[in-house]
Amino acid sequence: MAKKEKITIQGAEIMFFSQKKEDYISLTDMAKYKNAEIPAHVISHWLSTKYTIEFMGIWETLNNSNFNLTEFREVKNASGGSFTLSPKQWIERTNAIGIVSSAGKYGGTYAHKDIAFEFASRI
């Protein structure tokens, strides 16, 4: 992962990094605005909605030649209701590149700026 930098928006620090001339913004930092204790729940809830799955599928289809469309269709059909999906599951199942997720003290979930702005508009 590239060197992380931070910006401050309305008093909140948001980490980001650039990779291949594309910015990836921390969804974890943005989710803390809604739930400071468990931001991962905010991200998983957002990622599990039918609307988000459809948006992510379109983004990945346009930007990722290795996107697994077969697995995407299965995820899309299961979405909604009590369905939950973590960023790690999304990445592993569909070979997604729009979201990057890592565990640990300095980890978190980052998304391409297009996806991060969509996430911000939903929370």
Secondary structure, 3 states (H helix, E strand, C coil): CCCCEEEEECCEEEEEEEECCEEEEEHHHHHCCCCCCCHHHHHHHHHCCHHHHHHHHHHHHHHCCCCCHHHHHHHHHHCCCCCCCCHHHHHHHHCCCCEEEECCCCCEEEEEHHHHHHHHHHC
